[in-house]
């Protein structure tokens, strides 16, 4: 039986704790306000400047439509290549220990922190007309730089690490005993990977794929150096924004709003997927 004094003390302490928590929350919000305003105001200014009617009208502008179509096709190709080429790398990093693993892991991380312009120059020196490998392609009449292939390669270079890192994290979190039990029951290595490993890592794989697609969609620096900015051929949405800012602001504004909305939705999807993954684990 609880003493009356103890019950009274608890009833008094609860409002006090609530008051302190409310006060501390208000103080944290006040201290957070400058940065939150700094991050929010430019986005609000962009949305406020974009009139919905004018924005919809600009979607039918041939230059805008071409940039959107080119971005959608190249990023879809980039995503498909990333999944096919990135899954073995992610599985290798997650499940195998070998000499040089840290170097490989760092190499995967490097494009994430490398300035995109540096990536563009590196790609140009490797695959350009006089590049390390590009000169051999040019000798047989195959040009890579300043084509749509170069757009995809630039996107792949800067965006693929996002999928590899997310996929590796997903594979690493899977309980190996589950896979071992399936193997004992007679499943082959491919069946275990297809029926056990992939479904258990699906949230991480999907989150990495979404982030990869979004990063490819927003790629600018490597693309403009390695693929150029040719309308209808290599001009993606970010490049069209750059050109539109100098020549026609309304075009740049339309594409900027589209990329802003897409980026917000992508981040929202990734957060939902990651929360779902953690809910399953808990």
Residue, then its C-alpha position, 0 to 999 in steps of 0.5 A: x500500500x502506497x503511503x499518502x505522503x508518497x502519493x502527494x509527492x508524486x502528484x506535485x512532482x509531475x506538474x513540476x517536471x512538465x513545466x520544466x520540460x515545456x520551458x526547456x522545449x520553448x528555449x530550444x525552439x528559440x535557439x533553433x529559430x535562426x537556423x530554421x528561418x535561414x533554411x526555410x525562407x529561401x524555399x518559401x521565397x522560391x515557392x512564393x515567386x512561382x505562380x501556379x498558372x505560369x508554372x503549369x504553362x511553362x511545363x509545355x515549353x519545349x525546352x522545359x519538357x525536353x529537360x524533364x524527359x532527358x532527366x527522367x530517362x537518364x536517371x532511370x537508366x542510372x538507377x537500373x545500372x546502379x542496382x545491377x552493378x552495386x548489389x555485388x559490391x554492397x554484399x561484398x562490403x557487408x559480408x566479407x572481410x578481406x585485405x583492402x576492405x577499408x580502401x574499397x569502402x573509402x573508394x565508395x565513399x569518395x564520390x559522396x564528398x568529392x566536389x562534382x566538378x572534380x568528378x567531371x574532370x576525372x571522367x573527362x580525363x578517363x573517357x574523353x576523346x583524349x582520355x585514358x580509355x576514351x582515346x581507344x574508343x575514339x579510335x574505333x569511332x565511339x565517342x562518350x564525352x558530351x553525349x547522353x551516355x556521358x550524362x548517365x556515367x556522370x550520374x552513376x559516378x556521383x549517385x551509385x555510392x548512396x545505394x551501395x552504402x544503404x544496401x551494405x547497411x541493410x545486408x549487414x543487419x540481417x541475422x545470419x542464423x536465419x539464412x543458415x536455417x534456410x540453407x540447412x533446409x536445402x535452399x541454395x545460395x541463390x535461393x537464400x539470397x533471393x527469398x531471405x536476404x533480399x526481402x529482409x534488406x528491402x527497406x534499405x535497398x529501396x531507400x538507397x535506390x530512392x536516394x540514388x535516383x534523387x542524387x542523379x536527378x540533381x547532378x550538375x557539376x560532373x554533368x556539365x563538364x563531362x557531358x556539356x549543356x546541349x539542349x535536347x541532347x545532354x541538358x538535364x533539369x539542373x543544367x536547364x536551370x543554370x541556362x534559364x537563370x541567365x536567359x529566362x528566369x521563368x524557365x529556371x523557376x519552373x524547374x527549380x520548383x519541380x526539383x524542390x518538390x521532388x526532393x521533399x517527396x524523396x526525403x519523406x519516402x526515405x524517412x518513412x522507409x527507414x522508420x518502417x525498418x526500425x519498427x520491424x527490428x524493434 
